[in-house]
Amino acid sequence: MDRAEFEADARREGYEIREGKIEPNVHREPHVHDWDARLFVLEGALTLVRGNGRETFGPGDSCSLAANTPHEEHTEADGVRYVAARRAVVQAAAAG
């Protein structure tokens, strides 16, 4: 999959697209996002830690993360530049 395919697929599924970066040698503590996320790496590398798993994504790789999934984000000496896709999570109406 290339960038154009990634973006087209994400838009079809209701994601907003933006480009971003994380500076070199950043180690973000565990956190969650209140949106579904997809990421396509353009340059550098990003390591995601989820549960007991650790996975590194480099140029041309993509990954996804469901809303409210605890994770850490880490970069090394090159940092990372990426295309991010995010989609708001619709909360179910409270039964009443």
Secondary structure, DSSP 4 states (H G I P E B T S, - for coil): --HHHHHHHHHHTT-EEEEEEE-TT-EEEEE--SEEEEEEEEEE-EEEEETTEEEEE-TT-EEEE-TT--EEEE--TT-EEEEEEEEEPPPPPPP-
